[in-house]
Amino acid sequence: MTLRELSKDYRAAAQPIRQRLRELRQREKVATDEHERFWISRRKLVLGQMLQQLNELAELTEHYYERSYWRDEKYRL
């Protein structure tokens, strides 16, 4: 498997997370219980972080071998 192929897998893995975030946003709008809204917001925070990392890794692996590509410092050794 090449890094470019791995990039496609990262993008595919991000899709269910995007869908779940949409569902949670809709659920949060209609939630009346403050406790439920709190846990929905916490879950959205965690899923948002996961989605951000998947997107960053997809971008990194897609362009890894391009000399002119600027890599984020947190993914450098």
mmCIF file of the N, C-alpha and C atoms, coordinates in Angstrom:
data_MODEL
# 
_entry.id   MODEL 
# 
loop_
_atom_site.group_PDB 
_atom_site.id 
_atom_site.type_symbol 
_atom_site.label_atom_id 
_atom_site.label_alt_id 
_atom_site.label_comp_id 
_atom_site.label_asym_id 
_atom_site.label_entity_id 
_atom_site.label_seq_id 
_atom_site.pdbx_PDB_ins_code 
_atom_site.Cartn_x 
_atom_site.Cartn_y 
_atom_site.Cartn_z 
_atom_site.occupancy 
_atom_site.B_iso_or_equiv 
_atom_site.pdbx_formal_charge 
_atom_site.auth_seq_id 
_atom_site.auth_comp_id 
_atom_site.auth_asym_id 
_atom_site.auth_atom_id 
_atom_site.pdbx_PDB_model_num 
ATOM 1   N N  . MET A 1 1  ? 0.850   -1.174 0.000  1.00 0.00 ? 1  MET A N  1 
ATOM 2   C CA . MET A 1 1  ? 0.000   0.000  0.000  1.00 0.00 ? 1  MET A CA 1 
ATOM 3   C C  . MET A 1 1  ? 0.896   1.238  0.000  1.00 0.00 ? 1  MET A C  1 
ATOM 4   N N  . THR A 1 2  ? 0.573   2.175  -0.861 1.00 0.00 ? 2  THR A N  1 
ATOM 5   C CA . THR A 1 2  ? 1.344   3.416  -0.907 1.00 0.00 ? 2  THR A CA 1 
ATOM 6   C C  . THR A 1 2  ? 0.733   4.441  0.040  1.00 0.00 ? 2  THR A C  1 
ATOM 7   N N  . LEU A 1 3  ? 1.461   5.491  0.298  1.00 0.00 ? 3  LEU A N  1 
ATOM 8   C CA . LEU A 1 3  ? 0.937   6.547  1.166  1.00 0.00 ? 3  LEU A CA 1 
ATOM 9   C C  . LEU A 1 3  ? -0.273  7.231  0.521  1.00 0.00 ? 3  LEU A C  1 
ATOM 10  N N  . ARG A 1 4  ? -0.266  7.365  -0.796 1.00 0.00 ? 4  ARG A N  1 
ATOM 11  C CA . ARG A 1 4  ? -1.418  7.978  -1.482 1.00 0.00 ? 4  ARG A CA 1 
ATOM 12  C C  . ARG A 1 4  ? -2.673  7.117  -1.298 1.00 0.00 ? 4  ARG A C  1 
ATOM 13  N N  . GLU A 1 5  ? -2.511  5.809  -1.338 1.00 0.00 ? 5  GLU A N  1 
ATOM 14  C CA . GLU A 1 5  ? -3.636  4.910  -1.101 1.00 0.00 ? 5  GLU A CA 1 
ATOM 15  C C  . GLU A 1 5  ? -4.105  5.010  0.354  1.00 0.00 ? 5  GLU A C  1 
ATOM 16  N N  . LEU A 1 6  ? -3.148  5.135  1.254  1.00 0.00 ? 6  LEU A N  1 
ATOM 17  C CA . LEU A 1 6  ? -3.475  5.301  2.667  1.00 0.00 ? 6  LEU A CA 1 
ATOM 18  C C  . LEU A 1 6  ? -4.260  6.594  2.886  1.00 0.00 ? 6  LEU A C  1 
ATOM 19  N N  . SER A 1 7  ? -3.934  7.606  2.131  1.00 0.00 ? 7  SER A N  1 
ATOM 20  C CA . SER A 1 7  ? -4.640  8.874  2.206  1.00 0.00 ? 7  SER A CA 1 
ATOM 21  C C  . SER A 1 7  ? -6.126  8.684  1.912  1.00 0.00 ? 7  SER A C  1 
ATOM 22  N N  . LYS A 1 8  ? -6.426  7.871  0.917  1.00 0.00 ? 8  LYS A N  1 
ATOM 23  C CA . LYS A 1 8  ? -7.836  7.594  0.577  1.00 0.00 ? 8  LYS A CA 1 
ATOM 24  C C  . LYS A 1 8  ? -8.546  6.885  1.728  1.00 0.00 ? 8  LYS A C  1 
ATOM 25  N N  . ASP A 1 9  ? -7.828  6.005  2.405  1.00 0.00 ? 9  ASP A N  1 
ATOM 26  C CA . ASP A 1 9  ? -8.415  5.312  3.555  1.00 0.00 ? 9  ASP A CA 1 
ATOM 27  C C  . ASP A 1 9  ? -8.712  6.280  4.700  1.00 0.00 ? 9  ASP A C  1 
ATOM 28  N N  . TYR A 1 10 ? -7.802  7.231  4.916  1.00 0.00 ? 10 TYR A N  1 
ATOM 29  C CA . TYR A 1 10 ? -8.050  8.240  5.952  1.00 0.00 ? 10 TYR A CA 1 
ATOM 30  C C  . TYR A 1 10 ? -9.292  9.067  5.606  1.00 0.00 ? 10 TYR A C  1 
ATOM 31  N N  . ARG A 1 11 ? -9.420  9.454  4.350  1.00 0.00 ? 11 ARG A N  1 
ATOM 32  C CA . ARG A 1 11 ? -10.594 10.236 3.934  1.00 0.00 ? 11 ARG A CA 1 
ATOM 33  C C  . ARG A 1 11 ? -11.882 9.424  4.076  1.00 0.00 ? 11 ARG A C  1 
ATOM 34  N N  . ALA A 1 12 ? -11.815 8.155  3.750  1.00 0.00 ? 12 ALA A N  1 
ATOM 35  C CA . ALA A 1 12 ? -12.985 7.289  3.897  1.00 0.00 ? 12 ALA A CA 1 
ATOM 36  C C  . ALA A 1 12 ? -13.354 7.111  5.369  1.00 0.00 ? 12 ALA A C  1 
ATOM 37  N N  . ALA A 1 13 ? -12.358 7.019  6.234  1.00 0.00 ? 13 ALA A N  1 
ATOM 38  C CA . ALA A 1 13 ? -12.615 6.864  7.673  1.00 0.00 ? 13 ALA A CA 1 
ATOM 39  C C  . ALA A 1 13 ? -13.225 8.132  8.267  1.00 0.00 ? 13 ALA A C  1 
ATOM 40  N N  . ALA A 1 14 ? -12.967 9.264  7.654  1.00 0.00 ? 14 ALA A N  1 
ATOM 41  C CA . ALA A 1 14 ? -13.495 10.529 8.168  1.00 0.00 ? 14 ALA A CA 1 
ATOM 42  C C  . ALA A 1 14 ? -14.981 10.696 7.860  1.00 0.00 ? 14 ALA A C  1 
ATOM 43  N N  . GLN A 1 15 ? -15.466 10.052 6.818  1.00 0.00 ? 15 GLN A N  1 
ATOM 44  C CA . GLN A 1 15 ? -16.860 10.244 6.406  1.00 0.00 ? 15 GLN A CA 1 
ATOM 45  C C  . GLN A 1 15 ? -17.877 9.854  7.482  1.00 0.00 ? 15 GLN A C  1 
ATOM 46  N N  . PRO A 1 16 ? -17.761 8.696  8.126  1.00 0.00 ? 16 PRO A N  1 
ATOM 47  C CA . PRO A 1 16 ? -18.732 8.372  9.189  1.00 0.00 ? 16 PRO A CA 1 
ATOM 48  C C  . PRO A 1 16 ? -18.676 9.354  10.365 1.00 0.00 ? 16 PRO A C  1 
ATOM 49  N N  . ILE A 1 17 ? -17.509 9.885  10.628 1.00 0.00 ? 17 ILE A N  1 
ATOM 50  C CA . ILE A 1 17 ? -17.381 10.855 11.721 1.00 0.00 ? 17 ILE A CA 1 
ATOM 51  C C  . ILE A 1 17 ? -18.103 12.145 11.353 1.00 0.00 ? 17 ILE A C  1 
ATOM 52  N N  . ARG A 1 18 ? -17.955 12.583 10.095 1.00 0.00 ? 18 ARG A N  1 
ATOM 53  C CA . ARG A 1 18 ? -18.697 13.765 9.643  1.00 0.00 ? 18 ARG A CA 1 
ATOM 54  C C  . ARG A 1 18 ? -20.201 13.563 9.780  1.00 0.00 ? 18 ARG A C  1 
ATOM 55  N N  . GLN A 1 19 ? -20.657 12.374 9.389  1.00 0.00 ? 19 GLN A N  1 
ATOM 56  C CA . GLN A 1 19 ? -22.089 12.069 9.474  1.00 0.00 ? 19 GLN A CA 1 
ATOM 57  C C  . GLN A 1 19 ? -22.555 12.084 10.930 1.00 0.00 ? 19 GLN A C  1 
ATOM 58  N N  . ARG A 1 20 ? -21.775 11.494 11.807 1.00 0.00 ? 20 ARG A N  1 
ATOM 59  C CA . ARG A 1 20 ? -22.147 11.455 13.233 1.00 0.00 ? 20 ARG A CA 1 
ATOM 60  C C  . ARG A 1 20 ? -22.178 12.861 13.829 1.00 0.00 ? 20 ARG A C  1 
ATOM 61  N N  . LEU A 1 21 ? -21.243 13.707 13.424 1.00 0.00 ? 21 LEU A N  1 
ATOM 62  C CA . LEU A 1 21 ? -21.248 15.097 13.898 1.00 0.00 ? 21 LEU A CA 1 
ATOM 63  C C  . LEU A 1 21 ? -22.504 15.827 13.441 1.00 0.00 ? 21 LEU A C  1 
ATOM 64  N N  . ARG A 1 22 ? -22.934 15.593 12.193 1.00 0.00 ? 22 ARG A N  1 
ATOM 65  C CA . ARG A 1 22 ? -24.184 16.196 11.716 1.00 0.00 ? 22 ARG A CA 1 
ATOM 66  C C  . ARG A 1 22 ? -25.366 15.742 12.575 1.00 0.00 ? 22 ARG A C  1 
ATOM 67  N N  . GLU A 1 23 ? -25.395 14.449 12.863 1.00 0.00 ? 23 GLU A N  1 
ATOM 68  C CA . GLU A 1 23 ? -26.482 13.904 13.689 1.00 0.00 ? 23 GLU A CA 1 
ATOM 69  C C  . GLU A 1 23 ? -26.471 14.523 15.083 1.00 0.00 ? 23 GLU A C  1 
ATOM 70  N N  . LEU A 1 24 ? -25.297 14.645 15.669 1.00 0.00 ? 24 LEU A N  1 
ATOM 71  C CA . LEU A 1 24 ? -25.198 15.219 17.013 1.00 0.00 ? 24 LEU A CA 1 
ATOM 72  C C  . LEU A 1 24 ? -25.612 16.686 17.028 1.00 0.00 ? 24 LEU A C  1 
ATOM 73  N N  . ARG A 1 25 ? -25.275 17.440 15.983 1.00 0.00 ? 25 ARG A N  1 
ATOM 74  C CA . ARG A 1 25 ? -25.697 18.846 15.913 1.00 0.00 ? 25 ARG A CA 1 
ATOM 75  C C  . ARG A 1 25 ? -27.215 18.950 15.867 1.00 0.00 ? 25 ARG A C  1 
ATOM 76  N N  . GLN A 1 26 ? -27.843 18.076 15.086 1.00 0.00 ? 26 GLN A N  1 
ATOM 77  C CA . GLN A 1 26 ? -29.307 18.075 15.012 1.00 0.00 ? 26 GLN A CA 1 
ATOM 78  C C  . GLN A 1 26 ? -29.920 17.683 16.361 1.00 0.00 ? 26 GLN A C  1 
ATOM 79  N N  . ARG A 1 27 ? -29.351 16.669 16.975 1.00 0.00 ? 27 ARG A N  1 
ATOM 80  C CA . ARG A 1 27 ? -29.856 16.210 18.270 1.00 0.00 ? 27 ARG A CA 1 
ATOM 81  C C  . ARG A 1 27 ? -29.694 17.279 19.341 1.00 0.00 ? 27 ARG A C  1 
ATOM 82  N N  . GLU A 1 28 ? -28.578 18.017 19.277 1.00 0.00 ? 28 GLU A N  1 
ATOM 83  C CA . GLU A 1 28 ? -28.326 19.066 20.264 1.00 0.00 ? 28 GLU A CA 1 
ATOM 84  C C  . GLU A 1 28 ? -29.359 20.188 20.136 1.00 0.00 ? 28 GLU A C  1 
ATOM 85  N N  . LYS A 1 29 ? -29.793 20.463 18.911 1.00 0.00 ? 29 LYS A N  1 
ATOM 86  C CA . LYS A 1 29 ? -30.777 21.529 18.696 1.00 0.00 ? 29 LYS A CA 1 
ATOM 87  C C  . LYS A 1 29 ? -32.116 21.217 19.370 1.00 0.00 ? 29 LYS A C  1 
ATOM 88  N N  . VAL A 1 30 ? -32.499 19.953 19.389 1.00 0.00 ? 30 VAL A N  1 
ATOM 89  C CA . VAL A 1 30 ? -33.800 19.593 19.950 1.00 0.00 ? 30 VAL A CA 1 
ATOM 90  C C  . VAL A 1 30 ? -33.727 19.094 21.388 1.00 0.00 ? 30 VAL A C  1 
ATOM 91  N N  . ALA A 1 31 ? -32.539 18.888 21.908 1.00 0.00 ? 31 ALA A N  1 
ATOM 92  C CA . ALA A 1 31 ? -32.382 18.386 23.280 1.00 0.00 ? 31 ALA A CA 1 
ATOM 93  C C  . ALA A 1 31 ? -32.852 19.441 24.278 1.00 0.00 ? 31 ALA A C  1 
ATOM 94  N N  . THR A 1 32 ? -33.631 19.003 25.242 1.00 0.00 ? 32 THR A N  1 
ATOM 95  C CA . THR A 1 32 ? -34.124 19.913 26.272 1.00 0.00 ? 32 THR A CA 1 
ATOM 96  C C  . THR A 1 32 ? -33.396 19.720 27.600 1.00 0.00 ? 32 THR A C  1 
ATOM 97  N N  . ASP A 1 33 ? -32.901 18.527 27.825 1.00 0.00 ? 33 ASP A N  1 
ATOM 98  C CA . ASP A 1 33 ? -32.200 18.217 29.065 1.00 0.00 ? 33 ASP A CA 1 
ATOM 99  C C  . ASP A 1 33 ? -30.780 18.787 29.021 1.00 0.00 ? 33 ASP A C  1 
ATOM 100 N N  . GLU A 1 34 ? -30.417 19.567 30.018 1.00 0.00 ? 34 GLU A N  1 
ATOM 101 C CA . GLU A 1 34 ? -29.094 20.194 30.070 1.00 0.00 ? 34 GLU A CA 1 
ATOM 102 C C  . GLU A 1 34 ? -27.984 19.155 30.169 1.00 0.00 ? 34 GLU A C  1 
ATOM 103 N N  . HIS A 1 35 ? -28.242 18.086 30.898 1.00 0.00 ? 35 HIS A N  1 
ATOM 104 C CA . HIS A 1 35 ? -27.267 17.008 31.042 1.00 0.00 ? 35 HIS A CA 1 
ATOM 105 C C  . HIS A 1 35 ? -26.981 16.362 29.677 1.00 0.00 ? 35 HIS A C  1 
ATOM 106 N N  . GLU A 1 36 ? -28.017 16.097 28.928 1.00 0.00 ? 36 GLU A N  1 
ATOM 107 C CA . GLU A 1 36 ? -27.865 15.500 27.595 1.00 0.00 ? 36 GLU A CA 1 
ATOM 108 C C  . GLU A 1 36 ? -27.102 16.446 26.662 1.00 0.00 ? 36 GLU A C  1 
ATOM 109 N N  . ARG A 1 37 ? -27.422 17.716 26.712 1.00 0.00 ? 37 ARG A N  1 
ATOM 110 C CA . ARG A 1 37 ? -26.733 18.690 25.869 1.00 0.00 ? 37 ARG A CA 1 
ATOM 111 C C  . ARG A 1 37 ? -25.245 18.771 26.214 1.00 0.00 ? 37 ARG A C  1 
ATOM 112 N N  . PHE A 1 38 ? -24.938 18.658 27.504 1.00 0.00 ? 38 PHE A N  1 
ATOM 113 C CA . PHE A 1 38 ? -23.544 18.662 27.924 1.00 0.00 ? 38 PHE A CA 1 
ATOM 114 C C  . PHE A 1 38 ? -22.786 17.492 27.298 1.00 0.00 ? 38 PHE A C  1 
ATOM 115 N N  . TRP A 1 39 ? -23.355 16.275 27.379 1.00 0.00 ? 39 TRP A N  1 
ATOM 116 C CA . TRP A 1 39 ? -22.669 15.098 26.853 1.00 0.00 ? 39 TRP A CA 1 
ATOM 117 C C  . TRP A 1 39 ? -22.604 15.109 25.333 1.00 0.00 ? 39 TRP A C  1 
ATOM 118 N N  . ILE A 1 40 ? -23.601 15.679 24.698 1.00 0.00 ? 40 ILE A N  1 
ATOM 119 C CA . ILE A 1 40 ? -23.539 15.819 23.243 1.00 0.00 ? 40 ILE A CA 1 
ATOM 120 C C  . ILE A 1 40 ? -22.397 16.756 22.862 1.00 0.00 ? 40 ILE A C  1 
ATOM 121 N N  . SER A 1 41 ? -22.253 17.855 23.562 1.00 0.00 ? 41 SER A N  1 
ATOM 122 C CA . SER A 1 41 ? -21.175 18.798 23.240 1.00 0.00 ? 41 SER A CA 1 
ATOM 123 C C  . SER A 1 41 ? -19.804 18.178 23.491 1.00 0.00 ? 41 SER A C  1 
ATOM 124 N N  . ARG A 1 42 ? -19.686 17.375 24.548 1.00 0.00 ? 42 ARG A N  1 
ATOM 125 C CA . ARG A 1 42 ? -18.412 16.689 24.822 1.00 0.00 ? 42 ARG A CA 1 
ATOM 126 C C  . ARG A 1 42 ? -18.081 15.712 23.697 1.00 0.00 ? 42 ARG A C  1 
ATOM 127 N N  . ARG A 1 43 ? -19.099 14.977 23.258 1.00 0.00 ? 43 ARG A N  1 
ATOM 128 C CA . ARG A 1 43 ? -18.888 13.999 22.185 1.00 0.00 ? 43 ARG A CA 1 
ATOM 129 C C  . ARG A 1 43 ? -18.519 14.709 20.877 1.00 0.00 ? 43 ARG A C  1 
ATOM 130 N N  . LYS A 1 44 ? -19.157 15.831 20.615 1.00 0.00 ? 44 LYS A N  1 
ATOM 131 C CA . LYS A 1 44 ? -18.826 16.611 19.426 1.00 0.00 ? 44 LYS A CA 1 
ATOM 132 C C  . LYS A 1 44 ? -17.384 17.092 19.474 1.00 0.00 ? 44 LYS A C  1 
ATOM 133 N N  . LEU A 1 45 ? -16.933 17.489 20.638 1.00 0.00 ? 45 LEU A N  1 
ATOM 134 C CA . LEU A 1 45 ? -15.554 17.949 20.797 1.00 0.00 ? 45 LEU A CA 1 
ATOM 135 C C  . LEU A 1 45 ? -14.562 16.835 20.456 1.00 0.00 ? 45 LEU A C  1 
ATOM 136 N N  . VAL A 1 46 ? -14.780 15.656 20.999 1.00 0.00 ? 46 VAL A N  1 
ATOM 137 C CA . VAL A 1 46 ? -13.882 14.523 20.752 1.00 0.00 ? 46 VAL A CA 1 
ATOM 138 C C  . VAL A 1 46 ? -13.917 14.122 19.279 1.00 0.00 ? 46 VAL A C  1 
ATOM 139 N N  . LEU A 1 47 ? -15.112 14.019 18.709 1.00 0.00 ? 47 LEU A N  1 
ATOM 140 C CA . LEU A 1 47 ? -15.210 13.636 17.306 1.00 0.00 ? 47 LEU A CA 1 
ATOM 141 C C  . LEU A 1 47 ? -14.611 14.703 16.391 1.00 0.00 ? 47 LEU A C  1 
ATOM 142 N N  . GLY A 1 48 ? -14.748 15.961 16.767 1.00 0.00 ? 48 GLY A N  1 
ATOM 143 C CA . GLY A 1 48 ? -14.148 17.041 15.984 1.00 0.00 ? 48 GLY A CA 1 
ATOM 144 C C  . GLY A 1 48 ? -12.637 16.943 15.957 1.00 0.00 ? 48 GLY A C  1 
ATOM 145 N N  . GLN A 1 49 ? -12.047 16.591 17.092 1.00 0.00 ? 49 GLN A N  1 
ATOM 146 C CA . GLN A 1 49 ? -10.597 16.411 17.155 1.00 0.00 ? 49 GLN A CA 1 
ATOM 147 C C  . GLN A 1 49 ? -10.155 15.219 16.307 1.00 0.00 ? 49 GLN A C  1 
ATOM 148 N N  . MET A 1 50 ? -10.923 14.138 16.372 1.00 0.00 ? 50 MET A N  1 
ATOM 149 C CA . MET A 1 50 ? -10.605 12.968 15.558 1.00 0.00 ? 50 MET A CA 1 
ATOM 150 C C  . MET A 1 50 ? -10.687 13.305 14.072 1.00 0.00 ? 50 MET A C  1 
ATOM 151 N N  . LEU A 1 51 ? -11.726 14.038 13.694 1.00 0.00 ? 51 LEU A N  1 
ATOM 152 C CA . LEU A 1 51 ? -11.904 14.420 12.300 1.00 0.00 ? 51 LEU A CA 1 
ATOM 153 C C  . LEU A 1 51 ? -10.757 15.310 11.827 1.00 0.00 ? 51 LEU A C  1 
ATOM 154 N N  . GLN A 1 52 ? -10.338 16.227 12.655 1.00 0.00 ? 52 GLN A N  1 
ATOM 155 C CA . GLN A 1 52 ? -9.232  17.106 12.301 1.00 0.00 ? 52 GLN A CA 1 
ATOM 156 C C  . GLN A 1 52 ? -7.954  16.295 12.064 1.00 0.00 ? 52 GLN A C  1 
ATOM 157 N N  . GLN A 1 53 ? -7.681  15.348 12.938 1.00 0.00 ? 53 GLN A N  1 
ATOM 158 C CA . GLN A 1 53 ? -6.483  14.523 12.774 1.00 0.00 ? 53 GLN A CA 1 
ATOM 159 C C  . GLN A 1 53 ? -6.562  13.670 11.517 1.00 0.00 ? 53 GLN A C  1 
ATOM 160 N N  . LEU A 1 54 ? -7.721  13.091 11.237 1.00 0.00 ? 54 LEU A N  1 
ATOM 161 C CA . LEU A 1 54 ? -7.867  12.298 10.022 1.00 0.00 ? 54 LEU A CA 1 
ATOM 162 C C  . LEU A 1 54 ? -7.640  13.148 8.781  1.00 0.00 ? 54 LEU A C  1 
ATOM 163 N N  . ASN A 1 55 ? -8.190  14.348 8.777  1.00 0.00 ? 55 ASN A N  1 
ATOM 164 C CA . ASN A 1 55 ? -8.005  15.238 7.630  1.00 0.00 ? 55 ASN A CA 1 
ATOM 165 C C  . ASN A 1 55 ? -6.541  15.637 7.465  1.00 0.00 ? 55 ASN A C  1 
ATOM 166 N N  . GLU A 1 56 ? -5.888  15.930 8.566  1.00 0.00 ? 56 GLU A N  1 
ATOM 167 C CA . GLU A 1 56 ? -4.467  16.302 8.501  1.00 0.00 ? 56 GLU A CA 1 
ATOM 168 C C  . GLU A 1 56 ? -3.614  15.148 8.005  1.00 0.00 ? 56 GLU A C  1 
ATOM 169 N N  . LEU A 1 57 ? -3.883  13.944 8.497  1.00 0.00 ? 57 LEU A N  1 
ATOM 170 C CA . LEU A 1 57 ? -3.114  12.780 8.066  1.00 0.00 ? 57 LEU A CA 1 
ATOM 171 C C  . LEU A 1 57 ? -3.399  12.421 6.612  1.00 0.00 ? 57 LEU A C  1 
ATOM 172 N N  . ALA A 1 58 ? -4.628  12.593 6.180  1.00 0.00 ? 58 ALA A N  1 
ATOM 173 C CA . ALA A 1 58 ? -4.952  12.354 4.772  1.00 0.00 ? 58 ALA A CA 1 
ATOM 174 C C  . ALA A 1 58 ? -4.178  13.317 3.887  1.00 0.00 ? 58 ALA A C  1 
ATOM 175 N N  . GLU A 1 59 ? -4.132  14.572 4.273  1.00 0.00 ? 59 GLU A N  1 
ATOM 176 C CA . GLU A 1 59 ? -3.393  15.579 3.519  1.00 0.00 ? 59 GLU A CA 1 
ATOM 177 C C  . GLU A 1 59 ? -1.901  15.267 3.507  1.00 0.00 ? 59 GLU A C  1 
ATOM 178 N N  . LEU A 1 60 ? -1.365  14.910 4.657  1.00 0.00 ? 60 LEU A N  1 
ATOM 179 C CA . LEU A 1 60 ? 0.063   14.604 4.775  1.00 0.00 ? 60 LEU A CA 1 
ATOM 180 C C  . LEU A 1 60 ? 0.445   13.403 3.909  1.00 0.00 ? 60 LEU A C  1 
ATOM 181 N N  . THR A 1 61 ? -0.314  12.323 4.006  1.00 0.00 ? 61 THR A N  1 
ATOM 182 C CA . THR A 1 61 ? 0.042   11.123 3.245  1.00 0.00 ? 61 THR A CA 1 
ATOM 183 C C  . THR A 1 61 ? -0.184  11.305 1.748  1.00 0.00 ? 61 THR A C  1 
ATOM 184 N N  . GLU A 1 62 ? -1.106  12.152 1.374  1.00 0.00 ? 62 GLU A N  1 
ATOM 185 C CA . GLU A 1 62 ? -1.358  12.395 -0.045 1.00 0.00 ? 62 GLU A CA 1 
ATOM 186 C C  . GLU A 1 62 ? -0.198  13.142 -0.706 1.00 0.00 ? 62 GLU A C  1 
ATOM 187 N N  . HIS A 1 63 ? 0.409   14.051 0.029  1.00 0.00 ? 63 HIS A N  1 
ATOM 188 C CA . HIS A 1 63 ? 1.461   14.905 -0.538 1.00 0.00 ? 63 HIS A CA 1 
ATOM 189 C C  . HIS A 1 63 ? 2.842   14.643 0.057  1.00 0.00 ? 63 HIS A C  1 
ATOM 190 N N  . TYR A 1 64 ? 3.024   13.525 0.713  1.00 0.00 ? 64 TYR A N  1 
ATOM 191 C CA . TYR A 1 64 ? 4.240   13.265 1.481  1.00 0.00 ? 64 TYR A CA 1 
ATOM 192 C C  . TYR A 1 64 ? 5.517   13.387 0.653  1.00 0.00 ? 64 TYR A C  1 
ATOM 193 N N  . TYR A 1 65 ? 5.503   12.906 -0.559 1.00 0.00 ? 65 TYR A N  1 
ATOM 194 C CA . TYR A 1 65 ? 6.725   12.884 -1.354 1.00 0.00 ? 65 TYR A CA 1 
ATOM 195 C C  . TYR A 1 65 ? 6.926   14.116 -2.226 1.00 0.00 ? 65 TYR A C  1 
ATOM 196 N N  . GLU A 1 66 ? 6.042   15.072 -2.153 1.00 0.00 ? 66 GLU A N  1 
ATOM 197 C CA . GLU A 1 66 ? 6.211   16.301 -2.919 1.00 0.00 ? 66 GLU A CA 1 
ATOM 198 C C  . GLU A 1 66 ? 7.181   17.214 -2.176 1.00 0.00 ? 66 GLU A C  1 
ATOM 199 N N  . ARG A 1 67 ? 8.234   17.613 -2.839 1.00 0.00 ? 67 ARG A N  1 
ATOM 200 C CA . ARG A 1 67 ? 9.258   18.438 -2.189 1.00 0.00 ? 67 ARG A CA 1 
ATOM 201 C C  . ARG A 1 67 ? 8.710   19.782 -1.716 1.00 0.00 ? 67 ARG A C  1 
ATOM 202 N N  . SER A 1 68 ? 7.830   20.372 -2.470 1.00 0.00 ? 68 SER A N  1 
ATOM 203 C CA . SER A 1 68 ? 7.354   21.713 -2.131 1.00 0.00 ? 68 SER A CA 1 
ATOM 204 C C  . SER A 1 68 ? 6.240   21.711 -1.081 1.00 0.00 ? 68 SER A C  1 
ATOM 205 N N  . TYR A 1 69 ? 5.767   20.522 -0.695 1.00 0.00 ? 69 TYR A N  1 
ATOM 206 C CA . TYR A 1 69 ? 4.663   20.454 0.269  1.00 0.00 ? 69 TYR A CA 1 
ATOM 207 C C  . TYR A 1 69 ? 5.149   20.821 1.666  1.00 0.00 ? 69 TYR A C  1 
ATOM 208 N N  . TRP A 1 70 ? 4.467   21.772 2.290  1.00 0.00 ? 70 TRP A N  1 
ATOM 209 C CA . TRP A 1 70 ? 4.803   22.185 3.652  1.00 0.00 ? 70 TRP A CA 1 
ATOM 210 C C  . TRP A 1 70 ? 4.113   21.258 4.639  1.00 0.00 ? 70 TRP A C  1 
ATOM 211 N N  . ARG A 1 71 ? 4.879   20.634 5.515  1.00 0.00 ? 71 ARG A N  1 
ATOM 212 C CA . ARG A 1 71 ? 4.324   19.706 6.495  1.00 0.00 ? 71 ARG A CA 1 
ATOM 213 C C  . ARG A 1 71 ? 4.134   20.392 7.839  1.00 0.00 ? 71 ARG A C  1 
ATOM 214 N N  . ASP A 1 72 ? 3.035   20.084 8.465  1.00 0.00 ? 72 ASP A N  1 
ATOM 215 C CA . ASP A 1 72 ? 2.740   20.604 9.793  1.00 0.00 ? 72 ASP A CA 1 
ATOM 216 C C  . ASP A 1 72 ? 3.817   20.132 10.766 1.00 0.00 ? 72 ASP A C  1 
ATOM 217 N N  . GLU A 1 73 ? 4.243   21.004 11.643 1.00 0.00 ? 73 GLU A N  1 
ATOM 218 C CA . GLU A 1 73 ? 5.310   20.675 12.601 1.00 0.00 ? 73 GLU A CA 1 
ATOM 219 C C  . GLU A 1 73 ? 4.975   19.494 13.494 1.00 0.00 ? 73 GLU A C  1 
ATOM 220 N N  . LYS A 1 74 ? 3.718   19.287 13.819 1.00 0.00 ? 74 LYS A N  1 
ATOM 221 C CA . LYS A 1 74 ? 3.400   18.199 14.748 1.00 0.00 ? 74 LYS A CA 1 
ATOM 222 C C  . LYS A 1 74 ? 3.540   16.827 14.100 1.00 0.00 ? 74 LYS A C  1 
ATOM 223 N N  . TYR A 1 75 ? 3.710   16.780 12.778 1.00 0.00 ? 75 TYR A N  1 
ATOM 224 C CA . TYR A 1 75 ? 3.912   15.501 12.097 1.00 0.00 ? 75 TYR A CA 1 
ATOM 225 C C  . TYR A 1 75 ? 5.342   15.365 11.577 1.00 0.00 ? 75 TYR A C  1 
ATOM 226 N N  . ARG A 1 76 ? 6.255   16.117 12.160 1.00 0.00 ? 76 ARG A N  1 
ATOM 227 C CA . ARG A 1 76 ? 7.667   16.008 11.805 1.00 0.00 ? 76 ARG A CA 1 
ATOM 228 C C  . ARG A 1 76 ? 8.429   15.371 12.943 1.00 0.00 ? 76 ARG A C  1 
ATOM 229 N N  . LEU A 1 77 ? 9.500   14.722 12.595 1.00 0.00 ? 77 LEU A N  1 
ATOM 230 C CA . LEU A 1 77 ? 10.360  14.108 13.620 1.00 0.00 ? 77 LEU A CA 1 
ATOM 231 C C  . LEU A 1 77 ? 11.416  15.063 14.051 1.00 0.00 ? 77 LEU A C  1 
# 
